[in-house]
Amino acid sequence: MKFSRQTTLRSLATVTGVGVHSGLPVSLTLGPAPVDAGFIFVRAGSEGYDREVQATAESVISTEFATVLGDREGPLVSTAEHVLAALRGMGVDNATIEVDGPEVPIMDGSAAAFVAAIDQAGTVEQSASRRFIQVLKPVQVAMGDSFGELRPYAAGFRAEIEIDFANPVIGRQSYVLDLSPERFRREISRARTFGCMNDVARLWSAGFALGASFKNSVVFDETRLLNAEGLRFSDECARHKVLDVIGDLALAGLPLLGVYRSVRGGHKLNHAVLTALMADRSAWRVIESEAARRSRVPAEVGSGMVGGMTAPAYGPDVS
């Protein structure tokens, strides 16, 4: 985590794909934004004029299968978490995200295409100091057998994620990450969204996952992985949950200084913990980069675990 000046994109970069839930084609363009703008979604020409929504927790209107942002007029864009994760993970503070459809394109199910777009656009420092939301005391939320919490951590942002699926092929996995652009690119950005075949009919009947395929999702049945190319990491599912957490918590509006821990979590839990933090004004404060630098302590090395065993990366790039 760099405690320096705010950054934005130097120029525009566009990606095109399909929406994982709608199945419709969509283009997304990342572009510059002014100091303190944060992340602004622009829905181009959806009703004959552009609509804008700030990517903040207050703009979340649904977390059922993806993070959906909107306003009083209704939903504006869904599946926002992967592009937000790429921007926050790569250290971008201010950006516009223009889409010409109801969803962010799913691309290959990871954030890799958005990282490539950020690389293409380039980044530039701005005149103002970077600001942070510093977690001052623990905030916890329990939902059934799921649990999430934010705790103080002066070194930057750390994610401690544990998943535990009844599906024996996925099973129990965990991953710990101290966020930096280098580690996000190397360890998290290529981890794809995943699911089980027995959930497909339920999603289709609810009008979701109409654009899902083996090209943009990791799919399991009860006994095996169904993707012919295999996994990118042995703990790819846990890493993708870290990706989702980074994207969902980007809705704080500023980078977090704190540890986020979740057990059996998802978008709904991530949003609930962030909402609980923001609702407790004694649990956080906004500080600028110089104050953050003074309070910094050494970061610890992250690691991935599958069933209690350290999980190495699985071989070559298959994207």
NUTORKOL-779300 format. One line per field, with one value per residue (C-alpha): x, y, z negated; residue in three letters; residue number from 1. Coordinates in Angstrom, 2 decimals, decimal comma, m for minus. Each point is the difference from the previous one (the first is absolute). Last residue first. Example, Ala and Ser with C-alpha at 12.3 -4.5 7.8 and 13.67 -1.06 7.14 Angstrom:
x = (13,67 / m1,37)
y = (m1,06 / m3,44)
z = (m7,14 / m0,66)
type = (ser / ala)
seq = (2 / 1)
END
This chain:
x = (m6,50 / 1,95 / 3,02 / 2,40 / 0,21 / m2,19 / 1,10 / 1,03 / m2,50 / 1,27 / m1,94 / m2,78 / m2,76 / 1,15 / 2,05 / 1,29 / 2,62 / 0,60 / 3,26 / m0,33 / 0,03 / 2,37 / m1,68 / m1,27 / m1,24 / 2,25 / m0,81 / m3,75 / 0,34 / 1,93 / m2,47 / m3,12 / m2,39 / m3,74 / m1,31 / m1,58 / m1,88 / m1,38 / m2,26 / m1,73 / m2,24 / 3,01 / 1,27 / m3,40 / m0,45 / 3,41 / m0,86 / m3,39 / 1,48 / 2,57 / m2,68 / m2,29 / 2,82 / 1,21 / 1,35 / 0,60 / 2,42 / 1,09 / 2,88 / 0,65 / 3,10 / 0,34 / 1,14 / m2,70 / 0,40 / m2,70 / m3,61 / m0,96 / m1,33 / 3,53 / m1,09 / m2,01 / 2,83 / 2,69 / m2,36 / m0,83 / 3,71 / 0,54 / m2,88 / 1,77 / 3,11 / m2,03 / m1,40 / 3,40 / 1,57 / 1,82 / 0,77 / m0,78 / m2,32 / m0,58 / m0,05 / m2,88 / m2,29 / m2,24 / 1,75 / m0,93 / m2,20 / m3,12 / 0,03 / 2,31 / 0,08 / 2,61 / m1,65 / 0,67 / 0,87 / m1,77 / m3,19 / m2,24 / m1,96 / m3,47 / 1,37 / m3,16 / m3,68 / m1,19 / m0,67 / 3,50 / 1,56 / m1,87 / 0,86 / 3,67 / 0,37 / 0,45 / 2,87 / 2,06 / 1,57 / 3,12 / 1,22 / 3,55 / 3,34 / 2,17 / 0,17 / 0,86 / 3,59 / 2,19 / m1,98 / m1,28 / 3,46 / 1,66 / m2,76 / 0,23 / m2,44 / 1,19 / m1,67 / m1,08 / m1,77 / m2,13 / m1,50 / m2,51 / m1,80 / 0,08 / m0,04 / m1,96 / m3,01 / m1,20 / 1,99 / 2,23 / 1,58 / 2,51 / 1,25 / 2,53 / 0,31 / 2,54 / m0,08 / 2,83 / 2,64 / m2,14 / m2,33 / m3,20 / m2,69 / m2,85 / m2,20 / m1,94 / m1,81 / m2,10 / m1,76 / m3,25 / 0,91 / 2,46 / 1,35 / 3,00 / 1,61 / 3,36 / 1,43 / 1,76 / m0,23 / 1,83 / m1,79 / 2,76 / 0,92 / 2,60 / 1,55 / m1,19 / 1,79 / m0,59 / 2,29 / m0,46 / m1,04 / 0,19 / m2,92 / 1,43 / 1,07 / m3,45 / m1,54 / 2,27 / m1,12 / m3,59 / 0,64 / 1,57 / m2,89 / m1,37 / m2,96 / 1,58 / m1,75 / m3,02 / m1,07 / m1,24 / m3,75 / m3,10 / 1,47 / 2,03 / 2,50 / 2,20 / 2,32 / 1,48 / 3,08 / 1,53 / 2,18 / 1,92 / 2,31 / m0,07 / m2,19 / m2,46 / m0,47 / 0,06 / m2,36 / m2,43 / 0,08 / m0,79 / m2,66 / m2,40 / m2,04 / m3,01 / m0,51 / m2,68 / m2,77 / m2,96 / m0,93 / 0,68 / 3,58 / 1,92 / 2,81 / m0,27 / 2,62 / m0,45 / m2,18 / m2,29 / 1,87 / m2,62 / m0,57 / 3,55 / 0,30 / 0,44 / 3,05 / 1,74 / 0,75 / m1,48 / m2,80 / m0,37 / m2,71 / 0,54 / m2,94 / m2,36 / m1,20 / 3,05 / 2,13 / 3,29 / m0,16 / 2,79 / 1,57 / 2,12 / 2,92 / 1,51 / m0,39 / 2,49 / 2,32 / m1,50 / m0,86 / 1,85 / m1,48 / m1,04 / m2,29 / m2,36 / m1,76 / m2,93 / m1,46 / m3,01 / 0,10 / m2,02 / 1,65 / 3,61 / m0,17 / 1,88 / 3,33 / 1,71 / 2,94 / 0,86 / 2,94 / 0,05 / 2,96 / 2,34 / m2,07 / m0,23 / 2,25 / m0,08 / 3,31 / 2,11 / m0,48 / 0,72 / m1,50)
y = (m17,30 / m3,17 / 1,59 / m2,73 / m2,11 / m0,45 / 2,57 / m1,52 / m0,84 / m0,44 / m2,82 / 0,43 / m1,29 / 2,41 / 2,94 / 3,15 / 2,31 / 3,60 / 1,53 / 2,41 / 3,75 / 2,11 / 2,80 / 3,33 / 2,71 / 2,75 / m0,95 / 0,17 / 3,49 / 1,11 / m1,67 / 1,71 / m1,27 / m0,68 / m1,53 / m3,26 / m1,91 / 3,02 / 0,90 / m3,35 / m0,10 / m0,17 / m3,14 / m1,71 / 0,81 / m1,49 / m3,14 / m0,35 / 0,57 / m2,75 / m2,31 / 0,50 / m0,32 / m3,31 / m1,57 / m3,51 / 1,43 / 3,60 / 2,10 / 3,57 / 1,59 / 3,77 / 3,13 / 0,32 / 1,76 / 2,64 / m0,16 / m2,80 / m1,60 / m1,33 / m2,49 / m1,94 / m0,07 / m1,06 / m2,61 / m1,37 / m0,45 / m1,74 / m2,34 / m0,64 / m1,04 / m2,47 / m1,57 / m0,07 / m2,07 / m2,42 / 2,97 / 0,50 / m2,98 / m2,53 / 0,51 / m2,45 / 1,82 / m2,59 / m0,26 / m3,25 / m2,10 / 1,92 / 2,21 / 2,96 / 3,06 / 2,74 / 2,84 / 2,29 / m2,28 / m3,00 / 1,96 / 2,52 / 2,47 / m0,94 / m0,20 / 1,54 / 0,04 / m1,69 / m3,24 / 0,22 / 0,37 / m3,00 / m2,09 / 0,92 / m0,77 / m3,76 / 0,72 / 1,64 / 3,44 / 2,05 / 3,51 / 0,12 / 0,75 / 1,98 / 3,23 / m1,67 / m1,20 / 1,85 / 3,15 / 0,43 / m0,74 / 2,68 / 2,55 / m0,49 / m1,66 / m2,08 / m3,28 / m3,05 / m2,92 / m2,86 / m3,19 / m2,56 / m2,23 / 0,82 / m3,57 / m1,17 / 2,25 / 0,87 / 3,19 / 1,59 / 3,34 / 1,95 / 3,50 / 2,13 / 3,26 / 2,65 / 3,70 / 2,33 / m0,24 / 1,62 / m2,94 / 0,54 / m2,67 / m0,63 / m3,03 / m2,67 / m3,19 / m2,51 / m2,93 / 1,96 / 3,60 / 1,44 / 3,57 / 1,47 / 3,44 / 0,15 / 3,41 / 2,90 / m0,93 / 2,66 / 1,30 / 1,31 / 3,16 / 0,38 / 3,44 / 2,39 / 1,14 / m3,09 / m2,87 / m1,63 / m3,47 / m1,74 / m0,61 / m3,28 / m1,19 / 0,83 / m1,95 / m2,98 / 0,13 / 0,03 / m3,06 / m1,84 / 0,63 / m3,55 / m1,73 / m0,08 / 3,24 / 0,46 / 3,22 / 2,59 / m0,23 / 1,93 / 1,19 / 2,83 / 0,25 / 2,92 / m0,40 / 3,34 / m0,05 / 1,31 / m1,84 / m2,53 / m2,23 / m3,13 / m1,87 / 2,87 / 0,25 / m3,76 / m0,69 / 2,62 / m1,72 / m3,35 / 1,25 / 1,79 / m3,06 / 2,29 / 3,47 / 2,70 / m1,57 / 2,25 / 3,63 / 0,84 / m1,16 / m3,07 / m2,43 / m3,80 / m2,23 / m3,56 / m3,04 / 1,44 / 3,20 / 2,60 / 3,77 / 1,17 / 3,77 / 0,76 / m2,29 / 2,26 / m0,15 / 3,38 / m0,25 / 1,70 / m0,11 / 1,06 / 1,00 / m1,70 / m2,45 / m2,31 / 2,53 / m0,79 / m1,37 / 1,85 / m1,58 / 2,32 / m1,23 / 2,52 / 3,64 / 1,28 / 1,42 / m0,04 / m3,06 / m1,74 / m2,79 / m3,65 / m1,02 / m2,98 / m1,60 / m2,38 / m2,97 / m1,62 / m3,34 / 1,69 / m1,74 / m0,32 / 3,21 / m0,31 / 1,37 / 3,22 / 1,86 / 3,68 / 2,13 / 3,77 / 2,15 / 0,80 / m1,79 / 1,42 / 0,16 / 1,58 / 0,85 / m2,08 / m2,72 / m2,99 / m3,32)
z = (20,31 / m0,75 / m1,68 / m1,07 / m3,12 / m3,05 / m2,54 / m3,32 / m2,75 / m3,56 / m1,62 / m2,60 / 2,26 / 2,68 / m1,26 / 1,67 / m1,40 / m0,95 / m1,27 / m2,91 / 0,29 / m2,10 / m2,02 / 1,35 / m2,35 / 1,38 / 3,59 / m0,63 / m1,48 / 3,09 / 2,35 / m1,26 / m2,66 / m0,01 / m3,22 / m1,02 / m2,72 / m1,90 / 2,92 / m0,20 / 3,09 / 2,34 / m1,69 / 0,00 / 3,70 / 0,78 / m1,97 / 1,72 / 3,46 / m0,46 / m1,42 / 3,00 / 2,52 / m1,41 / m3,17 / m1,27 / m2,60 / 0,41 / m1,30 / 1,11 / m1,49 / m0,04 / 1,75 / 2,66 / 3,33 / 0,56 / 1,21 / m2,38 / 3,18 / 0,60 / m2,66 / 2,59 / 2,51 / m2,48 / m1,45 / 3,45 / 0,81 / m3,36 / 0,89 / 3,30 / m1,93 / m2,04 / 3,16 / 1,74 / m2,80 / 2,33 / 2,22 / 3,70 / m0,06 / 2,75 / 3,77 / 0,52 / m2,43 / m1,70 / m3,38 / m1,67 / m2,30 / m0,96 / 3,08 / 0,35 / 2,26 / 0,28 / 1,87 / 2,99 / 2,92 / m1,57 / 0,47 / m1,76 / 2,12 / m1,26 / m3,56 / m1,54 / 0,91 / m3,21 / 1,88 / 1,46 / m3,45 / m1,40 / 3,06 / m0,34 / m3,70 / 0,50 / 2,38 / m2,74 / 0,07 / 0,59 / 0,76 / 1,29 / m1,67 / 2,44 / m2,04 / m3,32 / m0,31 / 2,50 / 0,75 / m3,55 / m1,40 / 2,12 / m0,54 / m3,77 / m2,40 / m2,94 / 0,90 / m1,96 / 1,67 / m1,23 / 1,40 / m1,22 / 2,49 / 3,71 / 1,33 / m3,05 / 0,72 / m3,48 / 0,34 / m2,64 / 0,87 / m2,08 / 0,77 / m1,86 / 1,96 / m0,98 / 0,79 / m0,99 / m2,71 / m2,73 / m0,65 / m2,00 / 0,35 / 2,47 / m0,54 / 1,83 / m0,98 / 1,88 / m1,73 / m0,29 / 0,77 / m2,52 / 0,17 / m1,82 / m0,37 / m1,77 / m0,97 / 1,69 / 3,69 / 2,01 / 3,08 / 2,21 / 1,91 / 2,73 / 0,10 / 2,68 / 3,18 / 2,12 / 0,91 / 3,40 / 1,08 / 3,36 / 2,35 / 1,33 / m3,46 / m1,36 / 2,90 / m0,75 / m3,66 / 1,26 / 2,17 / m2,97 / m2,41 / 0,21 / 1,62 / 3,47 / 1,10 / m2,32 / 1,69 / m2,53 / 0,13 / 1,11 / 3,31 / 1,52 / m2,83 / m1,05 / m2,98 / m1,04 / m2,19 / m3,23 / m2,52 / 2,10 / m2,06 / 2,14 / m2,49 / m0,28 / 3,77 / 0,59 / m2,90 / 1,31 / 3,41 / m1,63 / m2,44 / 2,34 / 0,93 / 0,50 / 1,45 / m0,23 / m2,06 / m0,89 / 0,60 / m3,64 / 0,45 / 1,09 / m0,67 / 0,13 / m1,66 / 1,21 / m0,72 / m2,70 / m0,85 / 0,97 / m0,23 / m0,68 / 0,50 / m3,72 / m0,09 / 2,49 / 3,73 / 0,89 / 2,53 / 3,35 / 2,63 / 3,61 / 2,16 / 2,48 / m2,64 / m0,09 / 1,86 / m1,71 / m3,52 / m1,81 / m3,07 / m2,14 / m2,09 / m2,42 / 0,95 / m2,63 / 2,70 / 3,48 / 2,13 / 2,82 / 2,13 / 0,09 / 2,85 / m0,18 / 2,97 / m0,31 / 1,86 / m1,71 / m1,88 / m2,74 / m2,96 / 1,14 / 2,02 / 3,26 / 1,22 / 1,02 / m1,54 / 0,45 / m1,16 / m0,43 / m1,04 / m2,93 / m2,62 / m3,51 / m3,02 / m3,44 / m1,61 / m2,36 / m2,62 / 2,23 / m1,08)
type = (ser / val / asp / pro / gly / tyr / ala / pro / ala / thr / met / gly / gly / val / met / gly / ser / gly / val / glu / ala / pro / val / arg / ser / arg / arg / ala / ala / glu / ser / glu / ile / val / arg / trp / ala / ser / arg / asp / ala / met / leu / ala / thr / leu / val / ala / his / asn / leu / lys / his / gly / gly / arg / val / ser / arg / tyr / val / gly / leu / leu / pro / leu / gly / ala / leu / ala / leu / asp / gly / ile / val / asp / leu / val / lys / his / arg / ala / cys / glu / asp / ser / phe / arg / leu / gly / glu / ala / asn / leu / leu / arg / thr / glu / asp / phe / val / val / ser / asn / lys / phe / ser / ala / gly / leu / ala / phe / gly / ala / ser / trp / leu / arg / ala / val / asp / asn / met / cys / gly / phe / thr / arg / ala / arg / ser / ile / glu / arg / arg / phe / arg / glu / pro / ser / leu / asp / leu / val / tyr / ser / gln / arg / gly / ile / val / pro / asn / ala / phe / asp / ile / glu / ile / glu / ala / arg / phe / gly / ala / ala / tyr / pro / arg / leu / glu / gly / phe / ser / asp / gly / met / ala / val / gln / val / pro / lys / leu / val / gln / ile / phe / arg / arg / ser / ala / ser / gln / glu / val / thr / gly / ala / gln / asp / ile / ala / ala / val / phe / ala / ala / ala / ser / gly / asp / met / ile / pro / val / glu / pro / gly / asp / val / glu / ile / thr / ala / asn / asp / val / gly / met / gly / arg / leu / ala / ala / leu / val / his / glu / ala / thr / ser / val / leu / pro / gly / glu / arg / asp / gly / leu / val / thr / ala / phe / glu / thr / ser / ile / val / ser / glu / ala / thr / ala / gln / val / glu / arg / asp / tyr / gly / glu / ser / gly / ala / arg / val / phe / ile / phe / gly / ala / asp / val / pro / ala / pro / gly / leu / thr / leu / ser / val / pro / leu / gly / ser / his / val / gly / val / gly / thr / val / thr / ala / leu / ser / arg / leu / thr / thr / gln / arg / ser / phe / lys / met)
seq = (319 / 318 / 317 / 316 / 315 / 314 / 313 / 312 / 311 / 310 / 309 / 308 / 307 / 306 / 305 / 304 / 303 / 302 / 301 / 300 / 299 / 298 / 297 / 296 / 295 / 294 / 293 / 292 / 291 / 290 / 289 / 288 / 287 / 286 / 285 / 284 / 283 / 282 / 281 / 280 / 279 / 278 / 277 / 276 / 275 / 274 / 273 / 272 / 271 / 270 / 269 / 268 / 267 / 266 / 265 / 264 / 263 / 262 / 261 / 260 / 259 / 258 / 257 / 256 / 255 / 254 / 253 / 252 / 251 / 250 / 249 / 248 / 247 / 246 / 245 / 244 / 243 / 242 / 241 / 240 / 239 / 238 / 237 / 236 / 235 / 234 / 233 / 232 / 231 / 230 / 229 / 228 / 227 / 226 / 225 / 224 / 223 / 222 / 221 / 220 / 219 / 218 / 217 / 216 / 215 / 214 / 213 / 212 / 211 / 210 / 209 / 208 / 207 / 206 / 205 / 204 / 203 / 202 / 201 / 200 / 199 / 198 / 197 / 196 / 195 / 194 / 193 / 192 / 191 / 190 / 189 / 188 / 187 / 186 / 185 / 184 / 183 / 182 / 181 / 180 / 179 / 178 / 177 / 176 / 175 / 174 / 173 / 172 / 171 / 170 / 169 / 168 / 167 / 166 / 165 / 164 / 163 / 162 / 161 / 160 / 159 / 158 / 157 / 156 / 155 / 154 / 153 / 152 / 151 / 150 / 149 / 148 / 147 / 146 / 145 / 144 / 143 / 142 / 141 / 140 / 139 / 138 / 137 / 136 / 135 / 134 / 133 / 132 / 131 / 130 / 129 / 128 / 127 / 126 / 125 / 124 / 123 / 122 / 121 / 120 / 119 / 118 / 117 / 116 / 115 / 114 / 113 / 112 / 111 / 110 / 109 / 108 / 107 / 106 / 105 / 104 / 103 / 102 / 101 / 100 / 99 / 98 / 97 / 96 / 95 / 94 / 93 / 92 / 91 / 90 / 89 / 88 / 87 / 86 / 85 / 84 / 83 / 82 / 81 / 80 / 79 / 78 / 77 / 76 / 75 / 74 / 73 / 72 / 71 / 70 / 69 / 68 / 67 / 66 / 65 / 64 / 63 / 62 / 61 / 60 / 59 / 58 / 57 / 56 / 55 / 54 / 53 / 52 / 51 / 50 / 49 / 48 / 47 / 46 / 45 / 44 / 43 / 42 / 41 / 40 / 39 / 38 / 37 / 36 / 35 / 34 / 33 / 32 / 31 / 30 / 29 / 28 / 27 / 26 / 25 / 24 / 23 / 22 / 21 / 20 / 19 / 18 / 17 / 16 / 15 / 14 / 13 / 12 / 11 / 10 / 9 / 8 / 7 / 6 / 5 / 4 / 3 / 2 / 1)
END
